[in-house]
Structures are given as C-alpha cells and as structure tokens.
C-alpha cells in the first residue's frame, strides 16, 4: 500500500528560527461505549479506533482502522510474552484483531496505543493497580491506573508540515526522513539478525534512526552507509541534533505516567504498565 506523503516544499533555514508552535492538547484514550451498560461487547464486533497519536494524518485517504476486543487465547499469548518474544507476539495480536489496513503499514507511533485500546475494550473495568517505589519516602506504594491517564503526543497540522521537509544540521548537511512503521521495525529486526556477527556491532537505536532517514544531501543511501554516516561522519553534537529533531517531530505514548504515593502523598513517575499481568489481571473471587 502506498503511504500518503506530505508535499515537499522549499526548505528555508529561517524556518528553524521561527517561534515554536504550541502543541495541541493531548487527547485521552477512552473505551468504546458498550451496547448496554451491563454487557460487554462481543469479541466479533470491530470498532473504529479514534485518537491515534498520528491522528490518522499519515495514512492514505479513506483508511479507517478498526479493531475488536481480545479473545481468551490472545490474552493468554500476551500474558506469556517475554522480553525476547514481546514484539513478535504484539505484531501477531495486531494481525488478528485489526482491520482496515495491512499491519506493516501501521505507524510505530500508533502501535502501542492500539494495544492499550485493545486492553481497554476487552475488560469491563479498565483500571489497573500499579506498584511503584515512591521517590519521596522510598517505600512501595500502589496507584490505581486508568487508561485515560495516558500522556499522548500527537501529530498536529503544524508538525505535519515539517515531517517530509528537508532540515539542516548544524554542520550544513540536509536530511529528509519519515516516521517508522511496523514494516520498518521488521526490516530492522531482519537487518540486525543478518548482521549479528558483524564487526560493526550495530546499535539497535541507531539502526532505527537510520531507517527513518530518506536522503542525505539529496542522495539516497543504503542502511550500512547511513549507519556509517551517523557513527563516523557526524560528531556527537550533530548526531544529538539529528536524533532530537526526529523525536520532536514524532508521535506516540510517553513512556511514563505521573503517580501519587498513597503513604506520603508525594508525586512520582513510573513506567507504563505494559506487563503480562496487565493483559491477564488477577481477579479476587
């Protein structure tokens, strides 16, 4: 499927000095309304996923992404995932539950959001108790996490204008790039697998950044050439600028949420609860 692209415009270095545009308010992920107040929606019904971090603006016109609640077998798969199998299992779950678009064309920025959406629409109660160590009193506490507390970075119309527009590094190099898709992630995994015994010792995060790069000074390059450009030709200052620019123009879920200690009342931050028991919670009977 051909991705919808933003019209390339003439790059003007003065654009970098323009005042920063205020970010749009972060939307909240919400559960679909059940058919009746007491009944859970059957797992065969597909609902439109709204509020994606990309706002659907990077997909071809007419694309509507839908998904259904998880089934028992799928919940068990997620509950059994490990650090090494998580990505493969998540992609499999997306392939089983999502309609309207090939899974490889889903942007990575939307991928995790969809998984939280699936969890929210699978259980009647979306709440989840998060255990964390309070940074104030240094004791273990618990926080009742609700999915509408997710911090979502979305793509605004203003940000969209810059995504496929060339930008200039401090050293004068001109770069074009785009955001990663699930298909890009798979290519990165295959690249790392094929080169695991390479003397270059490829870094996973740098490989992901290289996949995002389209051209360098108007020239398309292969993955190894782009990797060598990032690691050998760029100094740390220019590399940091490149990585920061791409991250600033991206979208997705923030990795942490704010929590409040039940013991001392202190505010802390903890990682998002994306663990096996998040998908198969223990129920008190």
C-alpha positions in Angstrom: 0.0 0.0 0.0 1.3 3.4 -0.9 1.6 5.7 2.1 0.2 9.2 1.8 3.1 11.7 1.8 3.3 15.3 2.6 4.0 17.7 -0.3 7.8 18.6 -0.3 8.4 22.3 -0.1 11.4 24.5 -0.5 13.4 24.4 2.7 14.2 27.8 4.3 16.8 27.9 7.0 14.9 30.9 8.5 12.1 28.4 9.4 14.3 26.9 12.1 14.3 30.3 13.9 10.6 30.8 13.9 8.8 30.8 17.3 7.8 27.3 18.3 4.2 26.4 17.7 2.3 25.4 20.8 1.5 21.7 21.0 -2.2 20.7 20.7 -3.8 19.4 23.9 -3.1 15.7 24.5 -6.2 13.5 23.9 -7.2 10.8 26.2 -7.7 7.2 25.2 -11.2 6.1 26.0 -13.1 2.9 25.9 -15.8 2.3 23.3 -19.3 2.6 24.7 -20.8 -0.9 25.4 -24.0 -1.8 23.7 -25.7 -2.0 27.1 -24.5 -0.7 30.5 -24.1 -4.2 31.9 -23.0 -6.3 28.9 -19.5 -6.5 27.4 -19.4 -6.1 23.6 -18.9 -9.5 21.8 -15.4 -10.1 20.5 -16.5 -10.3 16.9 -17.6 -6.6 16.7 -15.0 -4.2 15.2 -14.9 -0.6 16.4 -13.2 2.4 14.9 -10.0 3.3 16.8 -10.1 7.0 17.5 -7.5 9.3 19.0 -4.4 7.7 17.4 -1.2 9.6 18.0 -0.8 10.2 14.3 -4.4 11.4 14.1 -4.6 9.2 11.0 -2.9 12.0 9.0 -0.1 9.9 7.7 -2.3 7.2 6.2 -3.8 7.1 2.7 -7.2 8.9 2.5 -10.1 6.7 3.3 -8.2 4.4 5.6 -10.3 3.6 8.7 -8.6 1.4 11.3 -10.9 -0.8 13.3 -10.3 -3.5 16.0 -12.2 -5.9 18.1 -11.7 -6.9 21.8 -9.2 -9.6 22.7 -10.1 -13.3 22.9 -9.0 -15.6 25.7 -6.4 -17.3 23.6 -4.9 -13.9 22.6 -4.9 -12.7 26.2 -3.0 -15.9 27.2 -0.5 -15.1 24.4 0.1 -11.6 25.8 0.3 -12.9 29.4 3.0 -15.4 28.3 5.2 -12.9 26.4 8.8 -12.3 27.4 11.3 -9.6 26.6 12.5 -11.6 23.6 9.1 -12.6 22.3 7.1 -9.4 23.1 7.4 -7.7 19.7 6.6 -10.8 17.7 3.5 -11.6 19.9 2.3 -8.0 19.7 2.5 -8.0 15.9 0.7 -11.3 15.8 -2.1 -9.8 18.0 -2.4 -6.8 15.8 -2.7 -9.0 12.8 -5.5 -11.0 14.5 -7.5 -8.1 15.8 -7.1 -5.1 13.5 -8.9 -4.4 10.2 -8.8 -1.7 7.6 -5.0 -1.6 6.9 -2.1 -4.1 6.4 -0.3 -4.4 9.8 3.0 -3.5 8.2 1.6 -0.1 7.3 0.6 0.8 10.8 2.9 3.5 12.2 5.0 2.6 15.2 3.7 5.7 16.9 0.2 4.1 16.8 1.2 0.6 17.6 1.4 0.7 21.4 -1.7 3.0 21.6 -3.7 0.3 19.8 -2.5 -2.3 22.3 -3.8 -0.2 25.2 -7.0 0.4 23.3 -7.4 -3.4 22.9 -6.9 -3.8 26.7 -9.4 -1.1 27.4 -12.1 -2.6 25.2 -11.5 -6.2 26.4 -12.4 -5.7 30.1 -15.4 -4.0 31.6 -13.1 -2.5 34.2 -10.1 -0.8 32.6 -8.5 0.1 36.0 -5.1 -1.5 36.9 -3.2 -1.2 40.2 0.4 -0.2 39.5 3.0 -0.9 42.1 5.9 1.5 42.3 8.6 2.8 44.7 7.9 6.3 45.9 10.8 8.6 45.2 9.9 10.7 48.2 9.5 8.2 51.1 11.3 5.3 49.2 8.6 2.8 50.1 6.5 0.6 47.8 3.1 2.1 47.0 0.2 1.4 44.7 -1.6 3.6 42.2 -4.9 2.9 40.5 -4.0 3.5 36.9 -6.8 4.3 34.4 -6.2 4.3 30.6 -7.4 7.8 30.2 -4.3 9.0 32.1 -2.0 8.1 29.3 0.1 11.0 28.0 -0.2 11.0 24.2 2.0 13.1 21.9 0.0 13.7 18.7 0.9 15.0 15.3 -0.5 18.4 14.8 -1.1 20.1 11.4 1.9 22.3 12.0 4.2 19.4 12.8 2.9 17.5 9.8 4.3 20.3 7.5 7.8 19.5 8.7 7.8 15.7 8.5 8.9 15.4 4.9 10.5 18.8 4.6 14.3 18.8 4.5 16.0 20.2 7.6 19.6 21.4 8.1 22.0 20.0 10.6 24.5 22.4 12.3 27.2 21.1 10.0 25.2 22.1 6.9 24.0 18.6 5.9 20.4 18.4 4.6 18.3 15.5 5.8 14.9 14.1 4.9 13.1 11.5 6.9 9.8 9.8 7.8 8.4 8.0 10.8 8.8 4.3 11.3 6.1 1.7 10.5 5.6 -1.8 11.8 7.1 -3.0 8.5 10.2 -0.8 9.1 10.6 -2.4 12.5 10.5 -5.9 10.9 13.2 -4.8 8.4 15.3 -3.6 11.3 15.0 -6.9 13.1 16.0 -8.8 10.0 18.9 -6.4 9.4 20.2 -6.9 12.9 19.7 -10.7 12.7 21.7 -10.9 9.4 24.5 -8.7 10.8 24.6 -10.0 14.4 28.2 -11.3 13.8 29.4 -8.2 12.0 32.4 -6.4 13.3 30.4 -3.2 13.2 28.4 -4.2 16.2 25.2 -2.4 15.1 23.4 -0.4 17.8 19.6 -1.1 17.7 18.6 2.6 18.3 20.9 4.0 15.7 19.7 1.4 13.2 16.1 2.6 13.9 17.1 6.2 13.3 18.9 5.3 10.1 15.7 3.5 8.8 13.9 6.8 9.2 16.4 8.7 7.0 15.4 9.0 3.4 18.1 11.2 1.9 21.4 12.9 3.0 22.2 15.9 1.0 19.7 14.8 -1.7 21.3 11.3 -2.0 19.7 8.0 -1.1 21.9 5.6 0.8 21.8 2.0 2.0 21.5 1.1 5.6 25.2 0.5 6.2 26.2 3.8 4.5 23.6 5.6 6.6 24.9 3.9 9.8 28.5 4.9 9.0 27.3 8.4 8.3 25.7 8.6 11.8 28.5 7.0 13.7 31.6 8.1 11.7 30.8 11.3 9.9 28.7 13.0 12.5 30.2 14.3 15.7 28.1 13.8 18.9 26.7 17.4 18.7 25.3 16.9 15.2 24.1 13.4 16.0 22.3 14.7 19.1 20.6 17.4 17.0 19.5 14.8 14.4 18.0 12.5 17.0 16.3 15.3 18.9 14.8 16.8 15.7 13.3 13.4 14.7 12.0 12.8 18.2 10.5 16.3 18.4 8.6 15.7 15.1 7.4 12.3 16.1 4.3 11.0 18.0 3.3 8.2 20.4 2.8 7.5 24.0 5.1 9.0 26.7 6.8 6.1 28.5 5.9 7.3 32.0 2.8 8.4 33.9 2.5 10.5 37.0 1.5 8.8 40.1 0.8 9.8 43.8 2.1 7.8 46.8 -0.8 6.5 49.0 1.5 6.7 52.0 3.2 10.1 51.9 1.2 11.8 49.1 4.4 12.5 47.2 4.3 12.8 43.4 6.4 10.4 41.3 6.7 9.0 37.9 6.5 5.3 36.9 6.8 3.3 33.7 3.6 2.4 31.7 2.1 -0.9 33.0 2.8 -2.9 29.8 3.4 -6.3 31.5 1.9 -9.8 31.1 -0.4 -9.4 34.1 -1.7 -6.1 32.6 -3.5 -8.2 30.0 -4.5 -11.1 32.3 -5.2 -9.5 35.7 -5.8 -11.5 38.8 -9.4 -11.2 39.9 -10.4 -11.5 43.6 -13.2 -14.1 43.9 
